[in-house]
Amino acid sequence: MRKLLSGNEAIAEGALAAGCSFFAGYPITPSSEIMHYMARELPKRGGVFIQAEDELAAVNIVIGASLAGAKAMTATSGPGFSLMQEGIGYAVMVEAPIVVVDVMRVGPATGQATKPAQGDIMQARWGRHGDQYIVSLAPSTPQEAFELTIEAFNIAEELRVPVILLIDEFIAHGREVVVPPKLVTKYRRTVMEGGEEPFNSMNPRIAPPLPELGSGKYLLITGSTHDGWGYRDVHNFETHFNLVKRLRDKIMLNLDRLFMYEAYGNEDPDVLFISYGSTARSVKEAVNELRSRGVKAKLIRLKTLWPIDLELIKRLGGDPKVVIVPEQNLGQLIMDVERIYNPFEYRVIGCNKVGGGIPIYSNELVEEALKVLGSGGKASN
Amino acid sequence: MSSGNPQPEIGPIEYEYGKEHSLPLEFNLRKLAETRKPILLPGHRLCAGCGAAIVIKLIGYALRGPTVIANATGCIEVATTIFPYTSWAIPWIHVAFENAAAVASGIEAAYKAFQEAGRLPYKNVDVIALAGDGGTYDIGIQALSGMAERGHKVLYVLYDNEAYMNTGIQRSGGTPIYAWTTTSPVGSIIPGKTQPKKPIADIMVAHRIPYVATATAAHWADLFRKVRRGLEANGPAFLHVLSSCNRGWRHALEVAVEVSRRAVDTCYFPLWEYKLGEGYYLTDRSLQIARNPKLKQPIEKYLELQERFRHILRPEAAKLLKQLQEYVDAVWQDLLNRAVNAPK
């Protein structure tokens, strides 16, 4: 059935379709509609909705619910996301499958509460202290918000990891037709059968199992360094090193499954755009415009913002004369792109604009590309 | 001015350096209008009929001299400082949602140090922390409790409109039982919020700070006195002001003051103050009701003005209404038992 949904509503619908039965949150613009939707819908379907006293509580309520057996999520925006970092770091350490939606608004601090941005890319990735790997996804339409929310739950459950859904305010509040798929693949965490360690796995690609709610299994959970059985070990080198290595490997060895993207345009482009979220929509138009003018152009749109498959992007991108990374921030994803296209060999430029709710327009990108191409393309330094 | 009454020029309020500033409390409204500048200037973007704007303006008339306001995130914060303007005629700082009390603590501690070092240009600077119910009952209570425990000489003003009005009317710890909000929607099974309001002022009394009081904009003289006592208290003070919100409470634009009056008349929101070492005192209308219980109105009088309680006034919800009345009566009786000036 076709539905006219905002990105926020699509996320809520996607979560329900994925089997989310638990939501805890705290009001914050521009994410509150997700909470309103869940407050209305979850009790009707036998789920639980809790409004917490702040974001610290919201994320920890969700962790508690998740470890108790529920598919649980929360949604917030910049300032609230900052407050949730401690809880997300804990969820990484205890391998609690949770989904955190961050509707990105202009920051830092309270910034511009009602205006879109893409400034939380690095925070989503590295916002916590210590070595920790999470997965972050960035939809570009309400339809994709619906699909990636389901994907977020599946990844969280499969890998026992917090998955962060980064959506910018343009998508969150923009309304488009969403066609929910007829068949939704739902993944559920593996359940302990008995005898397995809940915090260790022989195969580093596979997350350890969790006991099922009410199964009477004895489980010790701590954010301090722990061994496979959950016992605290806050002195030993091997215990800690093996733990954080496994938590990293669990993500990085599954790169082929986690890294999602869309490639659009010429096979071997002169102008390569790498973008994500709402910005990628302007880029698509710019690619069309450039191609109609005879310029070979391509967009690689990242649906997964972390982890990123650098080799694959290089293979897809080929040997362009210029690489343009449009972002609604002062340049964050460009740091990854510069790891692929060495800025001393390639012309890598950011196209950055943030604040005031003004999008990056496609004609700006076309002009930028033509200007750079006209000046010879490759960097002279 | 067309009325011909002399009025002070509107603009930033300044105080002469090196002087002791202690403006007397002024209850003569005409004199007040002629001699005192408002701290909240015209042009702010609060909604028509907003109760909070009235509360802030009234509080401004009870200040005694140089004052700094630390404001938590909320309606007052966003609507009084729309770029490129500000409505504040006195120094004002906003940090984030949860930390008005912490910021105020820092300001107070620094001023104290400056004062001891002889570097403060004024004899005295008052610090007010201003926050709504979300910033006080919920996310801000940790900072508030810390401020109270450390004993910072700050007047914390809670303007309580009983939900997160700024972000779209979500329930808070201050939302009363059975009220509709966007996160406590009313359905055929769940009648709005299912938990009663947190007794925030009593929680602050339990911190054993020098002064705690409740007030409304309808009882303005009482509010003036309480603001002043809070500022003069020798330590942290807490003022809980009920502040109507026509968007969230779903009432007519012109009844902001009337709703507040009825909140007191029905004993839903009794007026009292607590002085450390002396105990609870009923004030104003609530003291009159204690002396003459016939003045006490049934809770319907308060609910009937507000659409957020509409479902409670339906015949099929008679049981809920009765429960609510019993709850209000029990809280009121509890206060009567504690108040030192209530007739025994």
Interface residues (C-beta under 8 A of the other chain):
Chain A: Y26 P27 I28 T29 S32 E33 M35 H36 A39 R40 P43 K44 F49 Q51 E53 D54 E55 P79 L83 A109 T110 A113
Chain B: T73 V78 H94 A96 F97 E98 G134 Y137 D138 I139 I141 Y164 N166 T167 G168 Q170 R171 G173 T182 T183 S184 P185 G187 I189 I190
